[in-house]
Amino acid sequence: MDNETLKARILEIAPDAQQEENKQFLTLLLPAARLHDLAIKLKNSPDLAFDFLFCLSGVDYIKQLAVVYHLRSTQHKHALVIKVKTDDRVNPNFDTVCDVWRTAEFHERETYDMFGIRFNNHPDLRRIFLEEDWKGYPLRKDYIDEVNIVEF
């Protein structure tokens, strides 16, 4: 399926998704409340069959925090990027997708550890790299490390 056909098909499922410019992948910005429902449909629809979450990343856009999901269909060989954003820097959270793609479990833990983004209904959301008593989230642009003097 080419990107235009793929976009049209996904917009049937999620008409409120917005396309973002990306030369490599079809990239859609999705309202966060629609994430989990769309994830299930992307994986389980036979014509889409997005069975492989190959990357999940947190992003700090200074005024917003986001999570970016890179998906691939091993059967159909098409790819897709889904983004969700929040303005809430104090308590950022999105629904987990680890019940849809098992690999998300560790990616979400890393995103929580480095950005402080929580994932609702995650079965084991705790730090994965840093110690449990670590203060702050090192990949946020407002993070200050008094010991190592790391500032952005």
TORPA-788784 format. One line per 8 residues: their letters; for each residue x, y, z of N, C-alpha, C. Coordinates in pm, whole numbers. Atoms other than C-alpha are relative to their C-alpha. Layout:
A) X,Y,Z,X,Y,Z,X,Y,Z; ...;
***
This chain:
MDNETLKA) 85,-117,0,0,0,0,90,124,0; -80,-123,1,148,339,-95,-49,95,110; 31,-89,-112,145,629,151,-134,71,-12; 129,-68,17,-156,805,0,-116,-93,31; 104,100,-29,-368,488,13,-2,-32,148; -12,28,-143,-240,414,362,-60,114,82; 54,-116,-70,-321,767,477,-153,1,-8; 146,1,16,-675,745,335,-63,-109,86;
RILEIAPD) 54,111,-79,-730,408,504,3,32,149; -11,-33,-142,-608,531,843,-96,114,37; 94,-109,-27,-817,849,817,-144,-48,4; 132,62,-17,-1122,625,779,-21,-41,146; 5,47,-139,-1042,488,1125,13,118,98; -28,-114,-88,-912,813,1279,-6,129,-80; 12,-119,83,-1051,1111,1087,60,126,63; -57,-117,-67,-909,1352,1347,153,1,-1;
AQQEENKQ) -146,1,12,-547,1254,1270,43,106,-103; -53,-102,91,-335,1521,1100,135,-45,-53; -128,39,59,-51,1457,859,106,104,32; -117,-85,-19,292,1597,941,99,-30,-110; -100,19,105,572,1644,690,109,-95,48; -109,94,-26,823,1360,678,33,-65,-133; -38,53,131,1018,1252,372,11,-152,-4; -20,144,-1,1073,894,484,-126,-79,32;
FLTLLLPA) 117,76,-45,752,785,659,-126,85,-8; 128,-65,-22,385,871,652,-9,26,149; 1,-39,-141,355,1063,981,-131,69,33; 128,-55,-41,28,1134,1156,4,41,147; 17,-49,-136,-36,1345,1466,-141,-36,43; 127,55,-46,-313,1189,1669,-36,59,136; 40,-37,-136,-517,1317,1964,30,-117,95; -46,104,-92,-382,1127,2264,-111,-95,44;
ARLHDLAI) 111,85,-44,-724,997,2365,-34,-110,-101; 31,98,105,-746,804,2036,111,-104,-19; -119,84,23,-405,633,2064,-27,-149,15; 13,143,-26,-495,298,2218,-98,-66,-96; 99,55,93,-804,242,2005,58,-14,-140; -61,8,133,-613,322,1686,108,-108,-4; -106,102,-4,-321,99,1791,-59,-140,-22; 65,131,16,-554,-201,1819,-44,-21,-145;
KLKNSPDL) 48,12,138,-706,-131,1478,115,-10,-99; -116,8,90,-368,-75,1313,60,-141,0; -57,135,-8,-248,-413,1435,-96,-106,-53; 94,108,28,-565,-617,1387,-72,8,-133; 64,-9,131,-698,-486,1054,86,-74,-102; -81,82,93,-586,-742,791,69,80,-110; -61,-79,107,-517,-476,527,110,93,51; -104,-84,-60,-297,-277,769,108,-87,65;
AFDFLFCL) -88,100,-64,-140,-547,991,132,59,51; -121,-57,-60,105,-320,1175,37,-83,122; -34,98,-103,256,-602,1376,133,26,68; -135,-22,-50,597,-450,1453,18,146,41; -36,-131,-54,660,-150,1678,152,0,10; -147,9,0,1026,-90,1596,68,117,70; -60,-108,-78,1077,236,1783,-111,77,69; 89,-86,-78,901,435,2054,92,97,72;
SGVDYIKQ) -91,-100,-56,1065,761,2159,-76,114,64; 50,-123,-57,995,1052,2387,68,117,-67; -56,-121,59,1050,1404,2256,-42,118,87; 30,-123,-72,1071,1735,2440,5,115,-100; 11,-114,91,948,2022,2221,-2,132,77; -6,-112,-93,1000,2267,2512,-139,34,56; 134,-30,-50,631,2365,2536,-87,-125,7; 76,124,2,507,2011,2472,94,-119,17;
LAVVYHLR) -68,128,0,614,1655,2541,-77,-91,-94; 64,87,99,545,1388,2282,58,-140,8; -49,136,22,576,1018,2214,-21,-31,-147; 1,32,142,657,897,1864,11,-151,-15; 8,145,21,568,544,1751,32,-31,-146; -33,45,136,736,389,1445,-51,-143,-16; 65,129,21,535,97,1309,31,-53,-140; -20,64,129,587,-152,1030,-90,-123,-9;
STQHKHAL) 70,124,27,381,-425,874,99,-95,-66; -94,96,60,607,-724,816,-66,-75,-116; 73,69,107,338,-874,595,-11,88,-125; 26,-88,115,259,-574,372,118,92,-34; -121,-80,21,596,-394,405,-24,151,-1; 16,-144,-10,446,-53,476,32,45,143; -42,-56,-129,548,179,760,-81,125,30; 80,-113,-46,384,453,964,63,55,127;
VIKVKTDD) -40,-65,-124,477,704,1232,-123,68,58; 109,-63,-73,219,808,1490,62,85,111; -46,-88,-108,279,1104,1723,-119,41,86; 96,-58,-94,88,1209,2033,75,104,83; -64,-108,-74,159,1530,2224,-87,42,117; 72,-58,-113,66,1692,2553,68,130,40; -52,-126,-53,104,2044,2690,32,-11,149; -17,20,-143,111,1904,3044,141,-50,32;
RVNPNFDT) -137,39,-34,475,1904,3153,11,-47,145; -2,39,-140,387,1846,3520,-40,-147,16; 49,137,-9,194,1521,3477,-31,-55,-140; 26,50,136,238,1404,3116,-33,-149,3; 33,142,6,66,1075,3043,-79,-32,-126; 69,56,116,-62,865,2755,-38,-143,35; 34,140,-22,-224,525,2736,113,-90,-49; -100,96,43,11,230,2713,-46,-71,-127;
VCDVWRTA) 31,86,114,30,27,2394,71,-135,15; -75,125,-19,229,-260,2548,-91,-122,-4; 91,112,17,-84,-475,2543,-26,-29,-148; 15,17,145,-89,-427,2164,131,-49,-60; -134,39,45,285,-445,2089,86,-20,125; -71,35,-124,478,-620,2366,132,76,17; -128,-72,-10,804,-441,2282,-17,139,60; 23,-133,-57,643,-115,2397,25,2,151;
EFHERETY) -16,2,-145,675,-230,2758,134,61,43; -131,-53,-37,1048,-154,2773,23,139,-57; -12,-135,58,1034,146,2536,-73,102,88; 75,-91,-85,769,304,2759,71,22,134; -77,-17,-124,978,240,3069,117,95,-22; -110,-90,30,1273,413,2905,-49,144,-16; 57,-133,18,1055,708,2803,-42,61,133; 34,-46,-135,924,733,3158,128,40,75;
DMFGIRFN) -124,-22,-72,1277,713,3299,70,129,-46; -76,-113,53,1427,980,3071,-81,129,-16; 84,-118,23,1128,1215,3015,-107,22,106; 105,-13,-100,888,1149,3303,-140,-16,-55; 131,23,59,604,1058,3068,-54,-131,55; 64,121,-56,369,812,3239,-90,-64,-104; 85,75,91,179,542,3055,-108,-70,80; 115,56,-72,-167,461,3188,-14,-148,-30;
NHPDLRRI) 22,146,9,-226,89,3253,124,-80,-36; -125,75,23,140,-5,3205,17,-98,116; -8,100,-106,201,-328,3399,119,13,96; -120,-6,-84,545,-234,3540,76,130,-26; -62,-128,31,616,137,3500,91,44,114; -103,-43,-95,938,204,3688,125,31,-80; -124,-36,69,1279,336,3602,71,-125,-50; -68,115,61,1484,110,3377,152,20,-3;
FLEEDWKG) -144,-29,3,1827,284,3364,48,67,128; -42,-78,-115,1839,524,3656,-53,-60,130; 44,49,-130,1803,452,4025,-136,59,34; 137,-43,-34,1452,481,4171,-4,137,69; 2,-128,-70,1550,783,4384,62,114,-82; -55,-104,88,1696,978,4087,-99,114,-10; 85,-119,10,1561,1333,4076,4,55,-143; 9,-61,132,1440,1467,3743,5,-100,-114;
YPLRKDYI) 4,81,122,1436,1342,3387,104,54,-98; -117,-53,68,1769,1378,3205,-17,41,-146; 13,-40,139,1641,1408,2848,-98,115,-23; 83,-120,13,1407,1697,2920,92,121,-19; -83,-117,30,1539,2027,2792,14,94,119; -12,-84,-118,1477,2193,3129,75,-69,114; -72,75,-102,1684,1934,3319,134,66,31; -129,-56,-43,1977,2069,3521,67,-103,89;
DEVNIVEF) -79,95,-77,2246,1837,3655,107,80,74; -93,-80,-80,2424,2020,3936,137,-64,14; -128,70,-17,2696,1753,3962,84,8,-127; -74,5,125,2792,1723,3597,-15,127,-84; 22,-128,66,2681,2075,3495,-46,-20,-145; 58,22,132,2474,1954,3200,-123,88,-11; 115,-88,21,2235,2221,3073,-27,11,-149; 37,-18,141,2044,2268,2749,-56,138,-20;
***
